[in-house]
Amino acid sequence: EAVGRLLVMVGIPGSGKSTIAKQLEARGWVWVSQDELGSRRRCEEVCAEGLRSGRRVVIDRTNTDETQRAHWVRLAREARLAATNAAALVLRVPIDTCKERVMSRLGHKTLPPDRFSLGIVDKFAFEMRLPNHDEGFSQIIEASDASHVFVQHLLSLPASAR
């Protein structure tokens, strides 16, 4: 029997969310990226379908506050996902590192390497409100990159079908 799982990424642009999400996608996770899908509504549709079918789903958005994260927790509840299978992964990376990464990315769909994008990174950093367990997450993990033991655990799970 399929056991769904929800991982909500939390982090400013350039913190490494997509890098980890793509690694999980290669292991069978459903990668939900607003940069790729274009709108939060489309992201919600893909997330809901994945969770309803018992898939592992990773949400690749900044998710800077409780209101943004609440959409994903609601979808998990509607899909009857066990509360123990909803986690938030907070990527704590120095803002200067994030800005360097944003300025070195080529062909990014929403944040080109320019001065405007640096302002966006500052805006998201200012707006960031860290998640708490009252939001409905069984685990809240803070990491700086994919070498964190929790991320390594997720990457070591047997690859899921499809």
Disulfide bonds with the S-S distance in Angstrom:
none
